[in-house]
Amino acid sequence: MVGLACLASTLTAKVLAATGSRPFGRHAHGTTPHANIASNLSCSPTPPPNEPDDMKVLIACAWVLLALAPATVFADNEPPTLDELLERHFQARGGLAAIRALDSYRASGSFEMGGARASYVMTAKRPGKLRMDFLLNGVSGSQAIAGDDGWQLMPFSGITRPTPMTPEETRNFKDQADMDGPLVDWQAKGHRVEFLGQDQVDGDLAWQISIDMDSGVRAVVWIDAASWIDRRWQVSTQMNGQPTTVTIHYGDHRKVGDLLLPHRIEQQVHGLPAAQLFTVDRYELDLEIDDRDFRIPSSDGETGVTATDGA
C-alpha cells in the first residue's frame, strides 16, 4: 500500500461551499488568500488558486495517506544501520513476505476538513492500479490509474465526464499506486534512501530517513524507535509546477490479517490553517477486483466500487 504523502492541491472553497463552511483565506480569516498546496510556499503572499483545480487535491490526498505500518522493539536506542532499520520496519508491518503477498485491497472510511465531511473507497491491485471514489453531499467523483494511464471524474472541479489526467497528475498518482510503498525494494525502483539519524515525534524517540524517489519526489520519514512504525511523513513535490510540502501523521494502528495498518491519518498542507483527518473504517484484503474498474469509462457512467454517503 502507499506510504507517501499527499501529492495534490489545496482543499478548496468549492468543497467548503458545498457544505456551507466558510472558505480558507482572506474572506475566512482576514489575512492572506488561502494557500494553494500547488503554490510556492514562500513567505510572500500567493494569489488565490483556480477553483477548478481545488477538489482534485482533496481526493488525490487520500491515496498517499493509507500506508502499511509496523510493530517490534529495539534494545538500547543505539542508532541502527539503514539495513537494520528497514528490516525491523518491514517486520513491524507484518514481514516482507506478507507485504509482497498482498495482491489487492480496499479501504473505506471518511475524511473531514474545514467543516466538510465526505466518504471514500480506495481500491488497489497489483501491478500499479489504484482508484479512489468519494461522495460528498450526494455528489460523487473518481480518480484512477492503471500503469501509465490515469483518468478522473471530478464534478467539484468542473470535470463532469471521465477525462485523462495531465502528465503531472499521472506521475504523482503513479507514485501512490506502489502498494508496497517506496522503501520496499527501493534500489530496484531507482530510489535513493539515506539514514539521517535520531529525532523525536511527539516526544518519542524516532529514527529519521530520507527517500529521493525516481519521480523526483522527496520524502522524510520518522520511524518510531520502540514500535518501528512510521509515525510521520513529510513529502516535498511539485504540483501544477509549484513546490508543495505536506506532513502526514499516522495513528490507531491495528492488525488486519498479517499486516499492521493505520486507521487514523492526519494531514497538514503547509500554508493552510486546517488539517485534514482521514478515518479508515474497514480494510478488505486480497479481493477479486476486475481490471476494468481502473480503466477510463467509455461513457459518463462509473465502473467499480463507489462510496456511500457518510457526510
C-alpha positions as CSV (number, residue, x, y, z in Angstrom):
1,M,0.0,0.0,0.0
2,V,1.1,3.6,-0.4
3,G,3.4,5.2,2.1
4,L,3.6,8.6,0.6
5,A,2.2,12.0,1.5
6,C,-0.4,13.8,-0.4
7,L,0.7,15.0,-3.8
8,A,-2.2,17.2,-4.7
9,S,-3.6,20.7,-4.5
10,T,-5.5,22.5,-1.7
11,L,-8.8,21.8,-0.2
12,T,-11.0,24.4,-1.7
13,A,-13.6,27.0,-1.3
14,K,-15.7,24.9,-3.7
15,V,-15.8,21.9,-1.4
16,L,-16.3,24.0,1.7
17,A,-19.1,25.9,0.0
18,A,-20.8,22.6,-0.8
19,T,-21.2,22.0,3.0
20,G,-21.9,25.6,4.0
21,S,-18.5,26.0,5.5
22,R,-16.5,29.2,5.3
23,P,-13.6,29.1,2.9
24,F,-10.0,29.4,3.9
25,G,-8.1,32.6,3.1
26,R,-8.8,36.3,3.1
27,H,-12.6,36.0,3.4
28,A,-12.4,33.4,6.2
29,H,-9.6,34.8,8.3
30,G,-9.0,38.3,7.0
31,T,-5.3,37.6,6.3
32,T,-3.7,36.2,3.1
33,P,-5.6,34.3,0.4
34,H,-6.0,30.6,1.2
35,A,-2.7,28.9,0.3
36,N,-2.7,26.6,-2.6
37,I,-0.9,23.3,-1.9
38,A,0.2,23.7,-5.5
39,S,1.6,27.2,-4.9
40,N,5.1,28.3,-3.8
41,L,5.1,28.0,-0.1
42,S,7.3,31.1,0.5
43,C,6.9,33.9,2.9
44,S,5.3,36.2,0.3
45,P,1.5,36.1,-0.3
46,T,0.2,33.9,-3.1
47,P,-2.8,34.6,-5.3
48,P,-6.0,32.6,-4.8
49,P,-5.9,29.2,-6.6
50,N,-8.1,28.5,-9.6
51,E,-11.1,26.8,-8.1
52,P,-11.5,24.2,-10.8
53,D,-8.2,22.6,-9.6
54,D,-9.1,22.6,-6.0
55,M,-11.2,19.5,-5.5
56,K,-8.7,17.3,-7.3
57,V,-6.3,18.0,-4.5
58,L,-8.6,16.8,-1.7
59,I,-9.3,13.5,-3.4
60,A,-5.7,12.9,-4.6
61,C,-4.6,13.4,-1.0
62,A,-6.4,10.3,0.2
63,W,-4.3,7.8,-1.6
64,V,-1.0,8.8,-0.2
65,L,-2.4,8.5,3.3
66,L,-3.1,4.8,3.7
67,A,0.2,3.1,4.4
68,L,1.2,-0.3,5.7
69,A,2.8,0.3,9.1
70,P,4.8,-1.6,11.9
71,A,5.4,-3.0,15.5
72,T,8.5,-4.5,17.1
73,V,11.0,-3.4,19.7
74,F,14.6,-2.1,19.7
75,A,17.1,-2.7,22.5
76,D,19.3,0.2,23.7
77,N,18.1,3.1,21.4
78,E,21.5,2.9,19.7
79,P,21.4,4.0,16.1
80,P,20.7,1.1,13.7
81,T,22.2,0.9,10.2
82,L,19.9,1.6,7.4
83,D,19.6,-2.1,6.6
84,E,18.8,-2.9,10.2
85,L,16.2,-0.1,10.4
86,L,14.4,-1.2,7.2
87,E,14.5,-4.9,8.3
88,R,12.8,-4.1,11.6
89,H,10.4,-1.7,9.9
90,F,9.3,-4.4,7.5
91,Q,9.0,-6.9,10.3
92,A,6.8,-4.5,12.2
93,R,4.5,-4.1,9.2
94,G,4.0,-7.8,9.1
95,G,7.1,-9.0,7.3
96,L,8.3,-8.7,3.7
97,A,6.6,-11.9,2.7
98,A,3.2,-10.7,3.8
99,I,3.7,-7.3,2.3
100,R,4.6,-8.7,-1.1
101,A,1.9,-11.3,-0.9
102,L,-0.9,-8.7,-0.8
103,D,-2.4,-8.7,-4.2
104,S,-5.2,-6.2,-3.7
105,Y,-7.0,-4.2,-1.1
106,R,-10.0,-1.9,-0.5
107,A,-10.1,0.7,2.3
108,S,-13.3,2.6,3.1
109,G,-14.0,5.4,5.5
110,S,-14.4,9.2,5.8
111,F,-12.4,12.4,5.7
112,E,-13.0,15.8,7.3
113,M,-11.6,19.2,6.6
114,G,-12.8,22.7,7.2
115,G,-16.2,21.5,8.3
116,A,-16.7,19.3,5.3
117,R,-17.2,15.6,5.7
118,A,-17.2,13.0,2.9
119,S,-16.9,9.2,2.5
120,Y,-14.5,7.4,0.3
121,V,-13.5,4.0,-1.0
122,M,-9.9,3.4,-2.1
123,T,-9.2,0.3,-4.2
124,A,-5.7,-1.0,-5.3
125,K,-4.4,-4.0,-7.2
126,R,-1.1,-5.2,-8.5
127,P,0.6,-4.1,-10.6
128,G,0.2,-0.3,-10.4
129,K,-3.5,0.0,-10.2
130,L,-5.2,2.5,-7.9
131,R,-8.7,4.0,-7.7
132,M,-10.4,6.4,-5.3
133,D,-14.2,7.0,-5.2
134,F,-15.7,9.7,-3.0
135,L,-19.1,11.0,-2.1
136,L,-19.8,14.5,-0.7
137,N,-23.4,15.7,-0.2
138,G,-24.7,13.2,-2.8
139,V,-22.1,14.2,-5.4
140,S,-19.6,11.5,-6.4
141,G,-16.2,11.7,-8.0
142,S,-13.4,9.3,-9.0
143,Q,-9.7,9.2,-9.8
144,A,-7.9,6.1,-11.0
145,I,-4.7,4.9,-12.7
146,A,-3.6,1.6,-14.4
147,G,0.1,1.7,-15.2
148,D,0.7,4.9,-17.1
149,D,-3.0,5.7,-17.8
150,G,-4.8,7.9,-15.3
151,W,-8.2,9.5,-15.5
152,Q,-10.6,11.4,-13.3
153,L,-14.2,12.4,-12.9
154,M,-14.3,15.4,-10.6
155,P,-17.6,17.4,-10.6
156,F,-16.4,19.8,-8.0
157,S,-13.5,20.8,-10.3
158,G,-15.7,21.1,-13.3
159,I,-14.7,17.8,-14.7
160,T,-18.1,16.2,-15.4
161,R,-17.0,13.5,-17.8
162,P,-14.2,10.9,-17.3
163,T,-11.1,12.7,-18.5
164,P,-7.4,11.7,-18.8
165,M,-5.1,13.1,-16.1
166,T,-2.4,15.6,-17.0
167,P,1.2,14.1,-17.2
168,E,2.0,15.7,-13.8
169,E,-1.2,14.2,-12.2
170,T,-0.4,10.9,-13.7
171,R,3.2,10.9,-12.4
172,N,2.0,11.8,-8.9
173,F,-0.8,9.2,-8.9
174,K,1.5,6.6,-10.2
175,D,3.9,7.1,-7.2
176,Q,0.9,6.4,-4.9
177,A,-0.1,3.2,-6.8
178,D,3.0,1.4,-5.4
179,M,1.3,-1.0,-3.0
180,D,4.4,-1.8,-1.1
181,G,5.5,1.8,-0.6
182,P,8.8,3.2,-1.8
183,L,11.0,1.6,0.9
184,V,10.4,-2.0,-0.3
185,D,12.9,-2.8,-3.0
186,W,13.9,0.8,-3.1
187,Q,17.1,0.2,-5.0
188,A,15.4,-1.8,-7.8
189,K,12.9,1.1,-8.1
190,G,15.6,3.6,-8.7
191,H,15.1,5.5,-5.4
192,R,17.8,6.8,-3.1
193,V,17.4,6.2,0.7
194,E,19.6,7.7,3.4
195,F,19.6,7.3,7.2
196,L,19.6,10.8,8.7
197,G,19.9,9.9,12.4
198,Q,17.9,10.4,15.6
199,D,14.9,12.8,16.1
200,Q,11.6,12.9,18.0
201,V,7.9,12.6,17.2
202,D,5.6,13.9,19.9
203,G,8.3,13.4,22.5
204,D,9.1,9.9,21.4
205,L,12.5,8.8,20.0
206,A,12.4,8.2,16.3
207,W,14.9,7.4,13.5
208,Q,14.8,9.7,10.5
209,I,15.4,8.6,6.9
210,S,15.0,10.4,3.6
211,I,13.7,9.0,0.3
212,D,14.6,10.6,-3.0
213,M,12.2,8.9,-5.5
214,D,12.9,8.2,-9.1
215,S,10.0,10.5,-10.0
216,G,11.6,13.5,-8.3
217,V,9.5,13.4,-5.1
218,R,11.4,13.7,-1.8
219,A,10.1,12.3,1.5
220,V,11.4,12.4,5.0
221,V,10.1,9.6,7.3
222,W,10.2,9.3,11.1
223,I,10.2,5.7,12.3
224,D,9.4,5.1,16.0
225,A,12.4,3.6,17.8
226,A,10.2,1.4,20.0
227,S,7.5,0.1,17.7
228,W,9.2,0.6,14.3
229,I,6.0,2.1,13.0
230,D,6.4,5.0,10.5
231,R,4.8,7.8,12.6
232,R,5.3,10.8,10.3
233,W,6.0,11.5,6.6
234,Q,6.9,14.9,5.2
235,V,6.7,14.9,1.4
236,S,8.1,17.6,-0.9
237,T,6.9,17.5,-4.5
238,Q,5.7,19.6,-7.5
239,M,2.0,20.3,-8.2
240,N,0.9,22.5,-11.1
241,G,4.6,23.3,-11.5
242,Q,4.9,24.7,-8.0
243,P,6.6,23.3,-4.9
244,T,4.4,21.6,-2.3
245,T,5.0,20.2,1.2
246,V,2.7,18.0,3.2
247,T,3.1,16.4,6.6
248,I,1.2,13.2,7.5
249,H,0.8,11.7,10.9
250,Y,-0.3,8.0,11.2
251,G,-2.1,6.5,14.2
252,D,-4.5,3.9,15.6
253,H,-2.6,1.0,14.1
254,R,-4.5,-2.3,14.1
255,K,-3.8,-5.8,12.9
256,V,-5.6,-6.7,9.7
257,G,-4.8,-10.2,8.5
258,D,-1.0,-10.4,8.7
259,L,-0.4,-6.7,8.4
260,L,-0.5,-3.8,10.8
261,L,-2.4,-0.9,9.3
262,P,-3.2,2.7,10.4
263,H,-6.8,3.7,10.9
264,R,-6.3,7.4,11.6
265,I,-4.3,9.7,9.3
266,E,-4.0,13.4,9.8
267,Q,-2.6,15.5,7.1
268,Q,-1.4,19.1,7.2
269,V,-0.6,21.0,4.0
270,H,2.0,23.7,4.8
271,G,0.4,27.1,4.5
272,L,-3.1,26.0,5.2
273,P,-4.8,26.8,8.5
274,A,-6.6,23.5,9.0
275,A,-5.5,19.8,8.8
276,Q,-7.5,17.1,7.1
277,L,-8.4,14.0,9.1
278,F,-8.9,10.6,7.3
279,T,-10.5,7.7,9.2
280,V,-10.4,4.1,7.9
281,D,-13.5,2.2,9.0
282,R,-12.6,-1.0,7.1
283,Y,-9.8,-2.7,5.2
284,E,-10.5,-5.7,2.9
285,L,-7.5,-7.6,1.7
286,D,-6.9,-9.8,-1.4
287,L,-10.3,-9.2,-3.1
288,E,-11.2,-10.3,-6.6
289,I,-11.1,-6.9,-8.4
290,D,-11.8,-6.5,-12.1
291,D,-9.0,-4.7,-14.0
292,R,-11.7,-2.8,-15.9
293,D,-12.5,-0.9,-12.7
294,F,-9.3,1.1,-13.1
295,R,-9.8,1.9,-16.8
296,I,-11.4,5.1,-18.1
297,P,-15.1,4.5,-18.6
298,S,-16.4,4.8,-22.1
299,S,-19.3,7.0,-21.0
300,D,-20.4,9.2,-18.1
301,G,-21.3,6.1,-16.0
302,E,-18.8,5.0,-13.5
303,T,-17.5,1.5,-13.0
304,G,-16.3,-0.3,-9.9
305,V,-17.0,0.4,-6.2
306,T,-18.5,3.7,-5.2
307,A,-18.6,5.3,-1.8
308,T,-21.7,5.6,0.3
309,D,-22.7,9.0,1.6
310,G,-21.2,9.4,5.0
311,A,-21.5,13.1,5.0
